[in-house]
Amino acid sequence: MMMGSCTAIGMLFGILGILTPLIAIGAIIYLVVAKRKNPDLHEVR
């Protein structure tokens, strides 16, 4: 609707829409790697 007059806002939402899944995937991968490393450290107890 307002994409013609608000192109910058449209681009901003488009970039956010693209980055949000990438950030979520990156966070999941980071958590998986962290969980793989942590048990080795906690089992030393």
Buried (B, 14 or more C-beta within 10 A) or exposed (E): EEEEEEEEEEEEEEEEEEEEEEEEEEEEEEEEEEEEEEEEEEEEE
